[in-house]
Amino acid sequence: MLRLLKRKWWVTLIQGILLVIFSFYIFGNPVAILGSISFWVGLVVLVSGAIGIIAWIMAPKEERENMNLFLSIITAVVGIVMLMHIFTMMKLVTVVFGAWMVLAGIAVFWSGWQAKKEHSLGWGAVITGLLAAMGGVAMILRFNAGAIGISSVLGVSVLFTGVAIILLALMKKRAINVVPGVVTGLKADVK
């Protein structure tokens, strides 16, 4: 076990460093990242429809439901259309994400408005909710704002994950130096 820990801590460190580097790529290329997200959403929808069609074909005749085949065909066609119209899909993704931000911003605003009566920190939620809702509206109305917003959320997530993995690798390395002494001490106590 100790050899496994020693041998693998640096792999974890490299993974964390690569995630941090990738986060900077995400921050610097918001439109490309949005295009990639849109492509993958379209591909997932297409594959989902294709799997439904294959499952219908492979099912015994008595278990086949025509409605499932119909929905699978529609899903596959929607996936193909999504892949053929990536820019439209990119705009749709920004509109959906923007709408989510507007709704989340309104919910936070409302919660803060209720909480400000009891505590002054409620004003922080009011302001945060208002800013989130305004950002959501900007994403819906302006494509570039949507691309930057989505890339920023994704980039921050990847950056924090990378930093956390780097810290985990450093803790693993430190544990390698501590564990043998603890094990030796425990063996001495048992005897």
C-alpha positions as CSV (number, residue, x, y, z in Angstrom):
1,M,0.0,0.0,0.0
2,L,2.8,2.4,0.9
3,R,4.5,1.7,-2.4
4,L,1.3,2.4,-4.2
5,L,1.0,5.7,-2.4
6,K,4.6,6.7,-3.2
7,R,4.3,5.7,-6.8
8,K,1.0,7.5,-7.6
9,W,1.1,10.9,-5.8
10,W,2.9,12.6,-8.7
11,V,0.3,11.3,-11.2
12,T,-2.3,13.1,-9.2
13,L,-0.2,16.2,-9.1
14,I,0.2,16.2,-12.9
15,Q,-3.6,15.8,-13.3
16,G,-4.2,18.8,-11.1
17,I,-1.7,20.9,-13.0
18,L,-3.2,19.9,-16.3
19,L,-6.7,20.9,-15.0
20,V,-5.4,24.3,-14.0
21,I,-3.8,24.8,-17.4
22,F,-7.0,23.7,-19.1
23,S,-9.0,26.2,-17.0
24,F,-6.9,29.1,-18.5
25,Y,-7.7,27.8,-21.9
26,I,-11.4,27.8,-21.1
27,F,-11.1,31.4,-19.8
28,G,-9.3,32.5,-23.0
29,N,-11.6,30.8,-25.5
30,P,-15.3,31.2,-24.5
31,V,-16.8,30.8,-27.9
32,A,-14.9,27.7,-28.7
33,I,-15.9,26.2,-25.3
34,L,-19.5,27.1,-25.9
35,G,-19.3,25.5,-29.4
36,S,-17.8,22.3,-27.8
37,I,-20.6,22.2,-25.2
38,S,-23.2,22.6,-27.9
39,F,-21.6,19.9,-30.1
40,W,-21.5,17.4,-27.2
41,V,-25.1,18.1,-26.2
42,G,-26.1,17.5,-29.8
43,L,-24.0,14.3,-29.9
44,V,-25.5,13.0,-26.6
45,V,-29.1,13.6,-28.0
46,L,-28.2,11.8,-31.2
47,V,-26.7,8.8,-29.5
48,S,-29.6,8.7,-27.0
49,G,-32.0,8.5,-29.9
50,A,-29.9,5.9,-31.8
51,I,-29.7,3.7,-28.6
52,G,-33.5,3.8,-28.3
53,I,-33.9,2.7,-31.9
54,I,-31.4,-0.1,-31.5
55,A,-33.1,-1.2,-28.3
56,W,-36.5,-1.3,-30.0
57,I,-35.0,-3.4,-32.9
58,M,-33.4,-5.8,-30.5
59,A,-36.4,-6.2,-28.2
60,P,-38.7,-9.2,-28.7
61,K,-41.7,-8.3,-30.9
62,E,-44.2,-8.6,-28.1
63,E,-42.2,-6.0,-26.0
64,R,-41.8,-3.4,-28.7
65,E,-43.7,-0.2,-28.2
66,N,-44.2,1.9,-31.2
67,M,-44.3,5.1,-29.1
68,N,-40.8,4.4,-27.9
69,L,-39.6,3.9,-31.5
70,F,-41.3,7.2,-32.5
71,L,-39.7,9.1,-29.6
72,S,-36.3,7.6,-30.3
73,I,-36.5,8.5,-34.0
74,I,-37.5,12.1,-33.1
75,T,-34.7,12.3,-30.5
76,A,-32.1,11.1,-33.1
77,V,-33.5,13.6,-35.7
78,V,-33.3,16.4,-33.1
79,G,-29.7,15.4,-32.4
80,I,-28.8,15.5,-36.1
81,V,-30.4,19.0,-36.4
82,M,-28.5,20.2,-33.4
83,L,-25.3,19.0,-34.9
84,M,-26.0,20.6,-38.2
85,H,-26.9,24.0,-36.7
86,I,-24.2,24.4,-34.0
87,F,-24.5,28.2,-33.9
88,T,-28.2,28.0,-33.2
89,M,-27.5,25.4,-30.6
90,M,-24.9,27.7,-29.0
91,K,-27.4,30.5,-28.8
92,L,-30.0,28.1,-27.3
93,V,-27.5,27.0,-24.7
94,T,-26.8,30.6,-23.7
95,V,-30.5,31.4,-23.6
96,V,-31.2,28.3,-21.3
97,F,-28.2,29.1,-19.1
98,G,-29.3,32.8,-19.0
99,A,-32.8,31.9,-18.1
100,W,-31.5,29.6,-15.3
101,M,-29.4,32.5,-14.0
102,V,-32.4,34.9,-14.1
103,L,-34.5,32.4,-12.1
104,A,-31.8,31.6,-9.6
105,G,-31.1,35.4,-9.2
106,I,-34.7,36.0,-8.5
107,A,-34.8,33.2,-5.9
108,V,-31.7,34.5,-4.2
109,F,-33.0,38.1,-4.4
110,W,-36.3,37.1,-2.8
111,S,-34.6,35.1,-0.1
112,G,-32.4,38.0,0.7
113,W,-35.3,40.4,0.8
114,Q,-37.0,38.2,3.3
115,A,-33.8,37.7,5.4
116,K,-32.9,41.4,5.5
117,K,-35.7,42.0,7.9
118,E,-34.0,39.8,10.5
119,H,-30.3,40.2,9.5
120,S,-28.2,42.8,7.6
121,L,-26.5,40.0,5.6
122,G,-29.8,39.7,3.7
123,W,-28.7,42.7,1.7
124,G,-25.8,40.7,0.4
125,A,-28.2,38.1,-1.0
126,V,-30.4,40.9,-2.4
127,I,-27.5,42.4,-4.3
128,T,-26.1,39.0,-5.4
129,G,-29.5,37.9,-6.7
130,L,-30.0,41.2,-8.5
131,L,-26.5,40.9,-10.2
132,A,-27.2,37.3,-11.1
133,A,-30.5,38.1,-12.7
134,M,-29.0,41.0,-14.6
135,G,-26.2,38.7,-15.8
136,G,-28.8,36.2,-16.9
137,V,-30.6,38.8,-18.9
138,A,-27.3,39.9,-20.5
139,M,-26.6,36.3,-21.5
140,I,-30.0,35.9,-23.1
141,L,-29.7,39.2,-25.1
142,R,-26.0,39.1,-26.0
143,F,-24.4,36.0,-27.4
144,N,-20.9,37.1,-26.3
145,A,-22.0,37.7,-22.7
146,G,-23.5,34.2,-22.7
147,A,-20.4,32.6,-24.0
148,I,-18.2,34.4,-21.5
149,G,-20.6,33.6,-18.6
150,I,-20.8,29.9,-19.4
151,S,-17.0,29.7,-19.9
152,S,-16.4,31.5,-16.7
153,V,-18.5,29.2,-14.6
154,L,-16.9,26.2,-16.3
155,G,-13.4,27.7,-16.0
156,V,-13.8,28.5,-12.3
157,S,-15.1,24.9,-11.7
158,V,-12.1,23.4,-13.5
159,L,-9.6,25.7,-11.8
160,F,-10.9,24.9,-8.3
161,T,-10.9,21.2,-9.1
162,G,-7.4,21.4,-10.4
163,V,-6.2,23.3,-7.3
164,A,-8.0,20.7,-5.0
165,I,-6.3,17.8,-6.8
166,I,-2.9,19.5,-6.5
167,L,-3.5,19.9,-2.8
168,L,-4.6,16.2,-2.6
169,A,-1.4,15.2,-4.3
170,L,0.7,17.2,-1.9
171,M,-1.2,15.7,1.1
172,K,-0.5,12.2,-0.4
173,K,3.2,13.0,-0.7
174,R,3.3,14.2,2.9
175,A,1.4,11.1,4.1
176,I,4.1,8.9,2.5
177,N,6.6,10.5,4.9
178,V,4.3,10.3,8.0
179,V,2.8,6.8,7.6
180,P,5.9,4.7,8.0
181,G,6.7,6.4,11.4
182,V,3.2,5.9,12.6
183,V,3.2,2.3,11.5
184,T,6.5,1.7,13.3
185,G,5.2,3.4,16.4
186,L,2.0,1.2,16.4
187,K,4.1,-1.9,16.0
188,A,6.2,-1.0,19.0
189,D,3.1,-0.3,21.1
190,V,1.6,-3.7,20.2
191,K,4.8,-5.6,21.3
